[in-house]
Amino acid sequence: MIRVLIADDHAIVRRGLKQILAETRDIAVTGEAETGFQAIKIARQDTFDVMLLDVSLPDKNGIEVLKQIKKEQPKLAVMMLSMHTEHEFAVRALKAGASGYLTKQSAPALLVTAIRHVAAGKKYVSPALAEELASSLGVDTGQPLHATLSDREFQTLRLIASGKSLSGIAAELRLSPKTISVYRARVLEKLNLSNNSALTRYAIKNQLVD
């Protein structure tokens, strides 16, 4: 039996995932978490084969949760779930140690297939995303500017574009406002932008915010 932990802050999403997996004989949801810290805590307390982890959690970025989980439990397969189809998110997740990446719009059959794949130690991305990733390989001229950002810079970009203040971002990421200001300056420089308004327009245009 493949034991699954679902980490998503939306109860309706968790319920939907459980209903899909309830129709299988070899997969069972044995744990649920609403926040990143809760997901880490539950993963420490029990044994799971696969974690379904939302990229966007209210208290802790999904990529950060992923890195923490892989540091503590490298054998736990983590499948990232996201509303974003932009392959930049998938690349960052896979580089951080994710076993797979699936959008929430994917068909139920893909979810079941993905879980079985990662539980067996394989990597999984949807056929559509795999095609997009393959087509982008070796084409540096088409690489978006935000691909040059570090994970922290990328995270700062998204939070600023979501309307959060630097002090609010600092509190959420548990970093000093000065550090966040440095990240913001780097983001503006790398993206050739002048202010937060331009940064927000860039993020919306490139579908980097919810």
Buried (B, 14 or more C-beta within 10 A) or exposed (E): EBBBBBBBBEEEBBEBBBEBBEEBEEBBBBBBBBBBBBBBEBBEEEEBBBBBBBBBBEEBBBBBBBBBBBEEBEEBBBBBBBBBBBBBBBBBBBEBBBBBBBBBEBEEEBBBBBBBBBBEEEBBBBEEBBEBBEEBEEEEEEEBEBBEBEBBBBBBBBBBBBEBEBEBBBEBBEBEBEBBBBBBEBBBEBBEBEEBEEBBEBBEEBEBBE
